[in-house]
Amino acid sequence: MTLYIAQFTAKHRLIQVEENSVFMWRQESGDIDNSMLADKIKRESSIHFFNMIG
């Protein structure tokens, strides 16, 4: 298994606020599963952040 680390930055368009997150995960294949990473970001970080802002 390979360990991957990704940094994610979300910026709000109307107000000056941003979120910075770092994600770590392991997966078997050598290619990054982009859909899995996008789901992980939405599920674990950005939805909570933008709900808090709203």
Biotite code that builds the C-alpha atoms (Angstrom):
import biotite.structure as struc

atoms = struc.array([
    struc.Atom([0.000, 0.000, 0.000], chain_id="A", res_id=1, res_name="MET", atom_name="CA", element="C"),
    struc.Atom([1.123, 3.515, -0.775], chain_id="A", res_id=2, res_name="THR", atom_name="CA", element="C"),
    struc.Atom([0.645, 6.473, 1.584], chain_id="A", res_id=3, res_name="LEU", atom_name="CA", element="C"),
    struc.Atom([-0.550, 9.656, -0.097], chain_id="A", res_id=4, res_name="TYR", atom_name="CA", element="C"),
    struc.Atom([-0.705, 13.170, 1.358], chain_id="A", res_id=5, res_name="ILE", atom_name="CA", element="C"),
    struc.Atom([-2.746, 15.975, -0.236], chain_id="A", res_id=6, res_name="ALA", atom_name="CA", element="C"),
    struc.Atom([-3.248, 19.610, 0.730], chain_id="A", res_id=7, res_name="GLN", atom_name="CA", element="C"),
    struc.Atom([-6.625, 21.165, 0.061], chain_id="A", res_id=8, res_name="PHE", atom_name="CA", element="C"),
    struc.Atom([-7.525, 24.882, 0.143], chain_id="A", res_id=9, res_name="THR", atom_name="CA", element="C"),
    struc.Atom([-11.097, 26.181, -0.123], chain_id="A", res_id=10, res_name="ALA", atom_name="CA", element="C"),
    struc.Atom([-11.830, 29.890, -0.509], chain_id="A", res_id=11, res_name="LYS", atom_name="CA", element="C"),
    struc.Atom([-15.235, 31.498, -0.233], chain_id="A", res_id=12, res_name="HIS", atom_name="CA", element="C"),
    struc.Atom([-16.128, 33.738, -3.185], chain_id="A", res_id=13, res_name="ARG", atom_name="CA", element="C"),
    struc.Atom([-18.041, 36.415, -1.282], chain_id="A", res_id=14, res_name="LEU", atom_name="CA", element="C"),
    struc.Atom([-16.304, 36.764, 2.075], chain_id="A", res_id=15, res_name="ILE", atom_name="CA", element="C"),
    struc.Atom([-12.605, 36.604, 2.895], chain_id="A", res_id=16, res_name="GLN", atom_name="CA", element="C"),
    struc.Atom([-12.359, 33.233, 4.562], chain_id="A", res_id=17, res_name="VAL", atom_name="CA", element="C"),
    struc.Atom([-10.522, 30.087, 3.583], chain_id="A", res_id=18, res_name="GLU", atom_name="CA", element="C"),
    struc.Atom([-9.984, 26.585, 4.847], chain_id="A", res_id=19, res_name="GLU", atom_name="CA", element="C"),
    struc.Atom([-6.732, 24.652, 4.627], chain_id="A", res_id=20, res_name="ASN", atom_name="CA", element="C"),
    struc.Atom([-6.773, 20.898, 5.165], chain_id="A", res_id=21, res_name="SER", atom_name="CA", element="C"),
    struc.Atom([-4.311, 18.050, 4.802], chain_id="A", res_id=22, res_name="VAL", atom_name="CA", element="C"),
    struc.Atom([-5.513, 14.557, 3.971], chain_id="A", res_id=23, res_name="PHE", atom_name="CA", element="C"),
    struc.Atom([-3.603, 11.303, 4.276], chain_id="A", res_id=24, res_name="MET", atom_name="CA", element="C"),
    struc.Atom([-4.798, 7.993, 2.903], chain_id="A", res_id=25, res_name="TRP", atom_name="CA", element="C"),
    struc.Atom([-3.523, 4.642, 1.713], chain_id="A", res_id=26, res_name="ARG", atom_name="CA", element="C"),
    struc.Atom([-4.520, 2.815, -1.414], chain_id="A", res_id=27, res_name="GLN", atom_name="CA", element="C"),
    struc.Atom([-3.305, -0.222, -3.264], chain_id="A", res_id=28, res_name="GLU", atom_name="CA", element="C"),
    struc.Atom([-2.817, 1.036, -6.799], chain_id="A", res_id=29, res_name="SER", atom_name="CA", element="C"),
    struc.Atom([-0.104, 3.443, -7.875], chain_id="A", res_id=30, res_name="GLY", atom_name="CA", element="C"),
    struc.Atom([-2.529, 5.932, -9.458], chain_id="A", res_id=31, res_name="ASP", atom_name="CA", element="C"),
    struc.Atom([-4.450, 8.385, -7.298], chain_id="A", res_id=32, res_name="ILE", atom_name="CA", element="C"),
    struc.Atom([-8.193, 7.707, -7.275], chain_id="A", res_id=33, res_name="ASP", atom_name="CA", element="C"),
    struc.Atom([-9.451, 11.262, -7.921], chain_id="A", res_id=34, res_name="ASN", atom_name="CA", element="C"),
    struc.Atom([-13.115, 10.485, -7.266], chain_id="A", res_id=35, res_name="SER", atom_name="CA", element="C"),
    struc.Atom([-12.256, 8.887, -3.907], chain_id="A", res_id=36, res_name="MET", atom_name="CA", element="C"),
    struc.Atom([-10.173, 11.938, -2.953], chain_id="A", res_id=37, res_name="LEU", atom_name="CA", element="C"),
    struc.Atom([-12.933, 14.379, -3.980], chain_id="A", res_id=38, res_name="ALA", atom_name="CA", element="C"),
    struc.Atom([-15.502, 12.412, -1.940], chain_id="A", res_id=39, res_name="ASP", atom_name="CA", element="C"),
    struc.Atom([-13.151, 12.356, 1.056], chain_id="A", res_id=40, res_name="LYS", atom_name="CA", element="C"),
    struc.Atom([-12.653, 16.143, 0.882], chain_id="A", res_id=41, res_name="ILE", atom_name="CA", element="C"),
    struc.Atom([-16.402, 16.780, 0.623], chain_id="A", res_id=42, res_name="LYS", atom_name="CA", element="C"),
    struc.Atom([-17.309, 14.309, 3.364], chain_id="A", res_id=43, res_name="ARG", atom_name="CA", element="C"),
    struc.Atom([-14.635, 15.166, 5.918], chain_id="A", res_id=44, res_name="GLU", atom_name="CA", element="C"),
    struc.Atom([-13.939, 18.840, 5.457], chain_id="A", res_id=45, res_name="SER", atom_name="CA", element="C"),
    struc.Atom([-15.537, 21.226, 3.020], chain_id="A", res_id=46, res_name="SER", atom_name="CA", element="C"),
    struc.Atom([-19.207, 20.480, 3.744], chain_id="A", res_id=47, res_name="ILE", atom_name="CA", element="C"),
    struc.Atom([-18.714, 21.170, 7.461], chain_id="A", res_id=48, res_name="HIS", atom_name="CA", element="C"),
    struc.Atom([-16.677, 24.290, 6.729], chain_id="A", res_id=49, res_name="PHE", atom_name="CA", element="C"),
    struc.Atom([-19.222, 25.835, 4.356], chain_id="A", res_id=50, res_name="PHE", atom_name="CA", element="C"),
    struc.Atom([-22.165, 24.875, 6.607], chain_id="A", res_id=51, res_name="ASN", atom_name="CA", element="C"),
    struc.Atom([-20.437, 26.734, 9.438], chain_id="A", res_id=52, res_name="MET", atom_name="CA", element="C"),
    struc.Atom([-19.936, 29.798, 7.206], chain_id="A", res_id=53, res_name="ILE", atom_name="CA", element="C"),
    struc.Atom([-23.569, 29.683, 6.005], chain_id="A", res_id=54, res_name="GLY", atom_name="CA", element="C"),
])
